[in-house]
Amino acid sequence: MDTGNSTVVTEFILLGLTQSQGAQILLFVLVSIFYLIILSGNVLIILTIRSDPRLNAPLYFFLGNLAFLDASYSFIVAPRMLVDFFSEKKVIYYRGCITQLFFLNFLGVGEIFLLVIMAFDRYIAIYRPLHYGTIMSPRVCYALLLALWLGAFAHSIVQVALILHLPFCGPNQLDKFFCDVPQVIKLACTDTFVVELLMVSNSGLLTLLCFLGLLASYAMILCRIKRHSSEGKSKVVSTCTTHIIIVFLMFGPSIFNYTRPFRVFPADKVVAVFHTVIFPLLNPVIYTL
């Protein structure tokens, strides 16, 4: 019990993906395979970029950081999910839940900001090719990366601070396999309308604006390359296509989760699996191809 922030509930019970023992074994095998591919694929991308001197352009620098974020994001959820498949009682303590929420938001928003930076990099490469080396210098790339981490940290602190002030004194079951902001908030023993509104403004609006901005930037890039030669056009289209695919895969589940009222929908678990396991798996596959 923590009376300092009016918290009575000291642990949450995760209901997981399914209660069927056979289905849990099948999911354990699939998630294990996916997690190994996620780790090996993203580590391979990082090692390849660091070991090949030809891959020193800003695009590959940011791609290496994207691979690191993907591997880290899956690490927050997948290992615990694998352990819970064989646990009769899937329990996560209050502090562990808050910690998981912080890092999920920190890494998730960091990835969103990184996709915005990568779109900016492609925009400069197309619209200012003669000044690209000057604008996207190593110093600028590191400054953008620092701004990314600071922005993601500030966002996560706000998210966690809003939840820490909520009292939890009743139900403690989460119908998920990890601590998710919408479901945790709904367990609070108070009216959460204002908190939900702040969460939607902080996460939902941010995600939606970044998504629309990214689509607009890539639309401008694709319109611009109509003047390029067929060879240059095919290279740019190939790069932008992979980026656009990643944008849709990344932002789709986030918009579904954080731009609507915090209610339980039948598709919530499917979206959660896609966002935490499938998306980090597809990222290295799409980029390496």
C-alpha positions as CSV (number, residue, x, y, z in Angstrom):
1,M,0.0,0.0,0.0
2,D,1.3,3.5,-0.9
3,T,-0.7,6.2,0.9
4,G,1.5,9.0,-0.5
5,N,-0.3,8.9,-3.8
6,S,-3.6,7.3,-2.5
7,T,-2.6,4.0,-4.1
8,V,-4.2,0.9,-2.5
9,V,-3.6,-1.5,-5.4
10,T,0.0,-2.7,-5.3
11,E,-0.2,-5.1,-8.2
12,F,-2.1,-5.7,-11.5
13,I,-3.1,-9.1,-12.9
14,L,-2.6,-9.5,-16.6
15,L,-5.2,-11.7,-18.3
16,G,-2.9,-12.3,-21.3
17,L,-3.9,-13.1,-24.8
18,T,-5.8,-16.3,-24.1
19,Q,-6.7,-18.7,-21.3
20,S,-6.4,-21.8,-23.6
21,Q,-3.3,-23.9,-22.7
22,G,-2.9,-25.2,-26.2
23,A,-3.1,-21.7,-27.7
24,Q,-0.6,-20.4,-25.2
25,I,2.0,-23.0,-26.2
26,L,1.5,-22.2,-29.9
27,L,1.8,-18.4,-29.2
28,F,4.9,-19.1,-27.1
29,V,6.6,-20.8,-30.1
30,L,5.5,-18.0,-32.5
31,V,6.5,-15.1,-30.3
32,S,9.8,-16.8,-29.5
33,I,10.6,-17.1,-33.2
34,F,9.5,-13.5,-33.9
35,Y,11.5,-12.2,-31.0
36,L,14.7,-13.9,-32.1
37,I,14.2,-12.5,-35.7
38,I,13.6,-9.1,-34.2
39,L,16.8,-9.2,-32.2
40,S,19.0,-10.8,-34.9
41,G,17.6,-8.6,-37.7
42,N,18.0,-5.3,-35.9
43,V,21.4,-6.2,-34.6
44,L,22.5,-7.2,-38.1
45,I,21.3,-3.9,-39.4
46,I,23.3,-2.0,-36.7
47,L,26.5,-4.1,-37.3
48,T,26.3,-3.8,-41.0
49,I,25.9,0.0,-40.9
50,R,28.8,0.4,-38.4
51,S,31.1,-2.0,-40.2
52,D,30.6,-0.8,-43.8
53,P,32.4,2.6,-44.4
54,R,30.2,3.1,-47.5
55,L,27.1,3.4,-45.2
56,N,28.0,6.6,-43.6
57,A,25.2,8.8,-45.0
58,P,22.7,10.3,-42.5
59,L,20.0,8.0,-43.8
60,Y,21.9,4.9,-42.6
61,F,22.9,6.7,-39.3
62,F,19.2,7.2,-38.6
63,L,18.3,3.7,-39.8
64,G,20.8,2.2,-37.3
65,N,19.1,4.2,-34.5
66,L,15.7,3.0,-35.7
67,A,16.9,-0.6,-35.5
68,F,18.1,0.1,-31.9
69,L,14.7,1.5,-30.9
70,D,12.9,-1.5,-32.5
71,A,15.0,-4.0,-30.6
72,S,14.6,-2.1,-27.3
73,Y,10.9,-1.6,-27.7
74,S,10.3,-5.4,-28.2
75,F,12.5,-6.1,-25.2
76,I,10.1,-4.2,-22.9
77,V,7.2,-6.5,-23.8
78,A,8.2,-9.8,-25.5
79,P,10.4,-11.5,-22.8
80,R,7.8,-11.0,-20.0
81,M,5.0,-12.2,-22.4
82,L,7.0,-15.4,-23.0
83,V,7.4,-16.0,-19.3
84,D,3.7,-15.3,-18.6
85,F,2.6,-18.0,-21.0
86,F,3.7,-20.5,-18.4
87,S,2.6,-18.6,-15.3
88,E,-0.7,-19.5,-13.6
89,K,-1.0,-16.0,-12.2
90,K,0.3,-13.2,-14.4
91,V,1.1,-10.4,-11.9
92,I,3.0,-7.2,-12.4
93,Y,3.6,-4.9,-9.5
94,Y,2.5,-1.3,-9.5
95,R,6.0,0.1,-9.8
96,G,6.9,-2.4,-12.5
97,C,3.7,-1.4,-14.4
98,I,4.6,2.3,-14.2
99,T,8.2,1.6,-15.3
100,Q,6.9,-0.4,-18.3
101,L,4.5,2.4,-19.2
102,F,7.4,4.9,-19.1
103,F,9.7,3.0,-21.4
104,L,6.9,2.0,-23.8
105,N,6.0,5.7,-24.2
106,F,9.7,6.7,-24.2
107,L,10.8,4.3,-27.0
108,G,7.5,4.5,-28.9
109,V,7.5,8.3,-29.2
110,G,11.2,8.3,-29.8
111,E,10.5,6.1,-32.9
112,I,7.8,8.5,-34.1
113,F,10.2,11.4,-33.8
114,L,12.9,9.4,-35.6
115,L,10.6,8.7,-38.5
116,V,9.9,12.5,-38.7
117,I,13.7,13.2,-38.8
118,M,14.1,10.5,-41.5
119,A,11.4,12.2,-43.6
120,F,13.2,15.6,-43.1
121,D,16.4,14.0,-44.2
122,R,14.8,12.7,-47.4
123,Y,13.2,16.1,-48.0
124,I,16.5,17.9,-47.8
125,A,18.1,15.3,-50.1
126,I,15.5,15.9,-52.8
127,Y,14.9,19.6,-52.4
128,R,18.4,20.8,-51.5
129,P,20.8,18.3,-53.0
130,L,23.6,20.7,-53.4
131,H,23.5,21.8,-49.8
132,Y,22.6,18.4,-48.3
133,G,26.1,17.7,-46.9
134,T,26.1,21.0,-45.2
135,I,22.6,20.9,-43.8
136,M,22.7,17.3,-42.7
137,S,26.2,17.4,-41.2
138,P,27.2,14.9,-38.5
139,R,26.8,17.7,-35.9
140,V,23.2,18.4,-37.1
141,C,22.4,14.6,-37.1
142,Y,23.6,14.3,-33.5
143,A,21.7,17.4,-32.5
144,L,18.5,16.0,-34.0
145,L,19.1,12.7,-32.2
146,L,19.5,14.5,-28.9
147,A,16.3,16.5,-29.5
148,L,14.6,13.2,-30.2
149,W,15.6,11.7,-26.9
150,L,14.8,14.8,-24.9
151,G,11.3,15.1,-26.5
152,A,10.5,11.5,-25.9
153,F,11.7,11.8,-22.3
154,A,9.5,14.8,-21.7
155,H,6.5,13.1,-23.3
156,S,6.9,10.0,-21.1
157,I,7.3,12.0,-17.9
158,V,4.0,13.7,-18.6
159,Q,2.3,10.4,-19.3
160,V,3.6,8.8,-16.1
161,A,2.9,11.9,-14.0
162,L,-0.7,11.9,-15.0
163,I,-1.1,8.2,-13.9
164,L,0.8,8.6,-10.7
165,H,-1.8,11.0,-9.4
166,L,-4.7,8.6,-9.9
167,P,-5.9,6.5,-7.0
168,F,-6.2,2.7,-7.6
169,C,-8.3,1.1,-4.9
170,G,-10.6,-1.4,-6.6
171,P,-10.3,-3.8,-9.7
172,N,-6.8,-4.7,-10.7
173,Q,-7.2,-6.9,-13.8
174,L,-5.8,-5.7,-17.1
175,D,-7.2,-7.5,-20.1
176,K,-3.8,-7.2,-21.9
177,F,-0.4,-8.9,-21.7
178,F,1.3,-5.7,-20.7
179,C,0.5,-2.4,-19.0
180,D,-1.3,-0.2,-21.5
181,V,-2.2,3.4,-20.7
182,P,-5.9,3.2,-21.6
183,Q,-6.6,0.1,-19.6
184,V,-4.6,1.3,-16.5
185,I,-6.5,4.6,-16.4
186,K,-9.9,2.9,-16.5
187,L,-9.0,1.0,-13.3
188,A,-8.7,4.3,-11.3
189,C,-11.1,4.9,-8.5
190,T,-12.1,8.4,-9.7
191,D,-13.5,10.2,-12.7
192,T,-10.8,10.0,-15.4
193,F,-12.4,12.2,-18.1
194,V,-9.9,15.0,-17.7
195,V,-6.9,12.6,-17.6
196,E,-8.2,10.8,-20.7
197,L,-8.6,14.1,-22.5
198,L,-5.1,15.1,-21.5
199,M,-3.8,11.7,-22.7
200,V,-5.5,12.0,-26.0
201,S,-4.1,15.5,-26.4
202,N,-0.6,14.5,-25.4
203,S,-0.4,11.2,-27.3
204,G,-3.3,11.0,-29.8
205,L,-2.9,14.5,-31.2
206,L,0.9,14.3,-31.4
207,T,0.7,11.0,-33.2
208,L,-2.0,12.2,-35.7
209,L,-0.1,15.4,-36.5
210,C,3.2,13.6,-37.0
211,F,1.4,11.0,-39.2
212,L,-0.3,13.7,-41.4
213,G,3.0,15.7,-41.6
214,L,4.9,12.6,-42.7
215,L,2.4,11.8,-45.4
216,A,2.5,15.4,-46.7
217,S,6.3,15.4,-46.8
218,Y,6.5,12.2,-48.7
219,A,3.8,13.4,-51.1
220,M,5.8,16.5,-51.8
221,I,9.0,14.4,-52.4
222,L,7.2,12.0,-54.8
223,C,5.8,15.0,-56.7
224,R,9.3,16.5,-56.9
225,I,11.0,13.5,-58.4
226,K,8.9,13.6,-61.5
227,R,11.6,15.8,-62.9
228,H,14.4,13.3,-62.2
229,S,15.9,10.8,-64.5
230,S,14.4,7.3,-64.6
231,E,17.4,5.9,-62.6
232,G,17.3,8.6,-59.9
233,K,13.5,8.4,-59.8
234,S,13.5,4.6,-59.1
235,K,16.0,5.0,-56.3
236,V,14.0,7.7,-54.6
237,V,10.7,5.9,-55.0
238,S,12.3,2.7,-53.5
239,T,13.5,4.6,-50.5
240,C,10.3,6.6,-49.9
241,T,8.1,3.5,-50.4
242,T,9.9,1.7,-47.6
243,H,9.5,4.7,-45.4
244,I,5.8,5.1,-46.2
245,I,5.2,1.5,-45.4
246,I,6.9,1.9,-42.0
247,V,4.9,5.0,-41.3
248,F,1.6,3.3,-41.9
249,L,2.6,0.2,-39.8
250,M,3.9,2.4,-37.0
251,F,1.1,5.0,-36.8
252,G,-1.9,2.8,-37.5
253,P,-2.0,1.0,-34.1
254,S,-1.0,4.2,-32.3
255,I,-3.8,6.3,-33.8
256,F,-6.2,3.4,-33.1
257,N,-5.2,3.3,-29.4
258,Y,-4.8,7.0,-28.5
259,T,-7.2,9.1,-30.7
260,R,-10.4,7.5,-29.4
261,P,-12.2,7.1,-26.0
262,F,-10.4,4.7,-23.6
263,R,-12.8,1.9,-24.0
264,V,-12.3,-1.8,-24.5
265,F,-12.7,-3.0,-28.1
266,P,-12.5,-6.6,-29.5
267,A,-9.6,-5.7,-31.7
268,D,-7.5,-4.2,-28.9
269,K,-5.4,-7.4,-28.3
270,V,-4.8,-8.0,-32.0
271,V,-3.6,-4.4,-32.4
272,A,-1.4,-4.7,-29.3
273,V,0.3,-7.8,-30.7
274,F,0.9,-6.1,-34.0
275,H,2.3,-3.0,-32.4
276,T,4.6,-4.7,-29.9
277,V,5.7,-7.9,-31.8
278,I,4.8,-7.8,-35.5
279,F,5.9,-4.2,-36.3
280,P,9.4,-4.6,-34.8
281,L,9.6,-7.8,-36.8
282,L,8.6,-6.2,-40.1
283,N,10.8,-3.2,-39.8
284,P,14.2,-4.9,-40.4
285,V,12.6,-7.2,-43.0
286,I,11.3,-4.2,-45.0
287,Y,14.5,-2.2,-44.8
288,T,16.9,-5.0,-45.5
289,L,14.9,-6.0,-48.6
